[in-house]
Amino acid sequence: MTLPVSPLARICDVIREHINTLGKVTSPSDWDIAVTIGAPGVNLATAQSKNTLNLFFYRFEPFAFAANALPGDVQWMKVLCVITAFGIDEGTGDDSSLDFSVGFNELCMLSQVMRLFQEQPVMLINGDDDQKWHLQFIARPFNDEQINQIWSSQGDTIYRPSIVYEIALAPIIPEEIAPQAARVASIGLQANASMENTHMPWPADRETRYPVAESITVNSDNSQWAPAIVMLSGLAGDRKANLSLHFEVPNGPAGLADFSTFPAIEIWIAGDTTKNSDLTLVGQLLQNPDTANSAGSWHDISAVANISADTDLLDMAALPDPAPAAGAAAFVLRQAHWTDIDAAQNSWQVQLFAERYIKFDAVNNDWADVGPDDLAVRIRSNPVLITITRAIV
């Protein structure tokens, strides 16, 4: 019987393929090696007819900051991998001044792997349910005692030159994901004697306290700058900046929520104003089912790409006038930008971020902006939260 493929096994195999092609774009045209997964004493116990790199994933450590994860939560692991080169003697090759011996080929293979992880230290792997698994490769030292411990367990296989990388973080996904909770949008206090009212809407006559939006300046001189966003509401002369908003929608026909009157929301973005369309608005949607005691889960909504920063300073004392249309002084977010909204639910939350994507340019020795589909480092802004409720039927 074929074993089910786990996320951990899939990630290790994607890394194997990534090394096998050396990033596809930057690989030598004549790169022709075999890349295997497993203990070198098992995979390479006999003589090889082809230059080979072996990936030995030998140590799995829980992520220290997620030590309190529950059984239904995703577990995050740090994985250590020994990459060993097994070369073959190819003579002098095309260059008679070089002897492509076993040892020379092994050094060539290891140096190419180190170059690859230096130039592309981050990988984004397509996971389950349209998730993106974000992996980072971190070089780890390998002392003499560790070398002896590893290779003394590999039978008659002699030691070959090796390098060690930490791969962080790999997910271990439970078969049944635990329900996810809604975010705290505002703080208030009320006393009620009936526990049946736990999931009732907040009383209209009770005030709540929302987080205060502070002014912020983005220093784009730092190539790793992070954008900042805030939501704007109100008419000219009565503008407000919000990090969290709460709207109510009425009940429509057949017990469904009516989103037809939902207002457009202005998003004011700070970043590098000299660059055009380098930001993406991303977010997740949480929908709570009709049953009062159950919760839903967060799902990615459609990203809004090619957005430009409005300013490098979000000055809360000088808020811009209302935008007359999308693409004006501030980006206008409409309910049409959100996907998979189920009008049969009772409450919804949307959390939004502005993202930019950068990749290290080894030629210029600096970070450069790239697209979201590239092997890039993702930099997110602060979150903003929109909470939507309706009367429970």
N, C-alpha and C positions, 0 to 999 in steps of 0.2 A: 504494500500500500504506500502510495506517495504521501510524504509528510506535508502538512499544510505549511505554506510559506509565511514566515513571520516577518514583521517589519525589520527586526534586527538582522535576519538572514538576507533580506532584500537590500538593506543598506550596505552590508558587507559586499554583496555581489555587485552593486552599483559602483562601489569604490574599486573593486577589482577591474570592472570594465573601464572605469575612468583612467586607471593606471595603464591598462592594456592599450588604450588609444592615446595616452599622454595628452588628454585634453582636446584631442581631435585637431584643433586649429594650430597648436604650436608644436605638434609632434614631428619628429623627423620623418621624411617621406619613406625611408626604408626601415622604419621601426618595426621589427618583426620578432616578438618574444611571446612566450607563454606566461600567463599569470594565473597562479593557483591559490586556493584557499585551504588552509589546514596546517597541521603540524608538519614541519619539514622532514622529520624522521619517517613520516608515513608517505607523504607525497613524493619525496625525492630520495627514497632509500636506494634506488638504482641509478645508474648513469643516465644522463639526459642527452638527447640528440638535438636540443634546441635551447638557446638562452632562456632562462626562466626566472621569474620573480615569484616568490612565495609569500603570501600574506597569512601570518599566524596571529589570529585574534585570541589572545591568551589571558586577558584580565578584564574583568567587568566590575566597575565600581559604581554604586549608587551616587547620584548627584546629591551633594551634602545639603543644598538649600531646599531639597524636596524630601527630606527625611520623614516628614509627617504625612506623606501621601497616603490616601485611603485605598482599599482594595480595588475600587472602581475608577481610580485616577490613573492617568498615564504615568508610568515610571520612566524617569530619565536616567540614562547610564553613560558613564565615561568608559570608553573602550580603548584598551591599549593594543597596538598591533606591531608585531615585529615583521619588518619587510626584509627578506633575505634574497640575495642574488646568487644564482647558480649558473655560472657561465660555461661555455664550451670553447675549445680551442679552434679558432677559425684561420690560423696562419697569419699571413701579413695582409690579406685583403687587397683593396685597391691601392693602398698607400704602403709601399714597400718599406718606408721608414718606421712604420709602427707594427708591432707584433701583437695581433689580436689574440692574445693568450686567454686562458681561463680567467686569471686574475684581472687582466685589463678589461675584459668584457664585463666582469662583475662591477668594477668601479664605474664603467660607463653607464650601466643600468641604474645603479644607486644614485649617481649624480643627476640623472634625468628625473628620477622620482623626487629628489630633493628640490630640484628646480621647479617642478610642477607644483609642489605644495607651497613653495615660496611665492610663486606668482599667482596661484589660485588657492589661498588658504581656506576658502569658504565654498561649500557646495550647497545647493538647494535641490532637494530630491522630492519628486512628486510622491506624496503619501496617500493614505486612505482619505476618502470623502473630500477630495480636492485640497487636502492639506499640503503645506510645504514644510518638509523637514529640513532644518537648518543645521548643517554640520561644519565644524571647524577642525582643522588639522594643526596640531601643536607638537612641535618636535620635543622629544623627551630624551634626557641623557640615559645612557646605558652603561652602568659601571661593571667592573670586572666580576664582581660577585653575581650580579644578575645574569651576565653572559654565561657564567659557569652553570647557574641553576637551570637556565633554559636548555642549553646544549647538552648537559649531562643526562637529560631525559629523552634525548632524540636517538637513542640506540647507537648504531655504528655510523650515523651520518656525521661527517666532520664539520667543524665550525666554518661558516662562510661569513663574509662581511655583511653586516646587518645594520639597519637603522630602526628606531622606534618612534612611533607617533601616537599621541593621544587623540582620539576622535570624540568630540563632544558636540552635542549630546545626542545619543541614539534613543528612540522611544521604545518602550515596551507597552503595547496597547492592550488593555483588558478586553475580554470577549464581550462584556457588557459594560459600557461606559456609565459611570455614575452621573446622575442628573446634575446640571450646573445651575448655580444660583444667579439671580439677577444682581446687578451692580447697585451700590448705594448711590442714589442720585441726590438726595437731600436728607437732612436730619430734622426730625421733629419728635414730639412727645405727646402721647395721649394714654389714658387709662381706660380699659374696657374689661368688664367682668366675664364676657363670653369668649371662649377660645375659638368658637365658630367664626368669629369676625377677623381672624388672623389675616386672611387673604382678601378682605374687603378693601375697596378703594379708600384712599386717605380722605377724611372728611373735608369738605370744601371750606368750612369755616375755621379750619386749623392751619396756622401758618407753619411753614417749614423753612429751614435755613439751607441755602444753596452755597456751594463753594465759590469763593470770590476769585474773579479773574484778575491776575496781576499783569502789569506792563512787563514786556520782555523784549530784549534786543537780540537779534541773531547776528553773530559775528561770522560773516561769510569768508573772512580771511583765513579761517581754519577750514581746510578742505574737507574735514569730517563734520561740518556744521549740521545741526539738527533743526528742521523746521519747527515752527510753533503755530498753533491754530486757536481760534476762538469763534464762538457763534455770536451773531449780532441779531438783535431784535428791536422793534420799536420804530416809530416814525421819526422824521427829521426833528431835531430839538429834544427828543425824548429817547435817545438811543441807550441800549444796555448791552453789555458784554457778558456772555454766559459760557460757562464750562459744562453746565447741565441744564437741560430744559425738560419740562413736563407738559404734555398736551393730552387733551381728552377728545375722543372721537365718539360720535353718537352711534346708537344702534340703527342699523338699516333693515331692509327686508330680510325675512327668513332667519332672523337672529344673527346676522352678520354685521361686523363693524363697517361703518361708512367712512371711507378715507377720501371722499371726493372733495371735502372742504379742508383737507389738511394743508397747513400753510407751507410756503417755501421758506427755507432756512438759509441765511447768509453765512458763509464760512470765510473768515478773514485770515489770511495766511501770511506769516512772516518767513522770509528766506532770502536767497540771493536774487535780487531783482534784475541783475545783469544777464541772467539765464532765462530762456523761454521754455515753457512746457516741460520742465524737468521734474515736476512733482506729480504724485499719484495720490488720490484720496481713496483709502481702503477702509473697510469696517466689517463688523460682525453683527448679526441679528440674533436676538434671543426671543423666542415665542413661548409663552406659557400655555399649556393645554387647558381645556375646559375644566378638567378635574381640579378641584380646589387644592389638593394636597400633593400634586405632582409638578415637576419642573421640566422645562425643555432643555435645549442645548444651544450653544453658540454656533452659528454657521456663517461663513464668509458671504458677503454680498458682492455684487458686481463692482469692480474697481472703476473709478473715474480717472482716466489718464490724461496726460498732457495739460496739466494745470500749472500756471505760473504764480510765483509769489507776488503779493500785492505791495509789500513793504518789507523793510528790514527791522521795523520797530512796531510792535503792537502797543500803542499808547492808549491806555484806557481813559485818559482825560481828553482825548481828541478822536472820538470814534467817527468813522466815515459815514457819509449820508447813505440812505438806503439805495441799494443797487437797483437800477431800473430794469435790468435784464441779466440773464446769465452771462458771465464773462465780463461784467462791468467791474466796479470797484472791489467787489467781493464775489466769490463764487456762490451761486445760488443752488442749493441742494433741494431737489424736489422728491416727493415720494416715489416718482417714477424711476429714480436712480436705485431704489431698493428692490431686491429680487426675492421671490418666494414668500411674500407676506401672505399669511393665512388669515383671512378676515373672520374665521370662526373662533379664533383665540380670544383671550380676555385681556392680555397685556403683552407689550412688546418693548424691547430695548434695542437701540442701535448705538454702538460705540464706533467712533470714527477717528482716523489718524491720517495725517499727511505723511507720505513716505518719499524718500529719495534713495537711489541705489548707486553705490560707488564700487569701484574695483581698483586695486592697486596697479599702477602703471610702472612696471619695472624699468622702462626706458627713461621716463621723466622723474622717477623716484617720488611719485606723488599719487594721490587718489584722484580718479577721474570718474565723471558721471557716466553711467551706462543704463541700459534698459532693465526692466524687472525680470526679463527672461534670461538675462546673462547670469553667470556665476558671480553674484555680487553680494556685497555687504548691505544689508537693509538698515536704514536709519529712520526711525519713526519719531513723530512729534509727540507732544502731550496728547492724551485722549480727550474727546468731548463725548458727552452722553446724552442721548435723547430717549426719554421714557414716554410711552404712549399707553393709555388705559381707556377702558370703556365700562359702562355699567354692566354688571353681571346679570345675565338674563335668568 
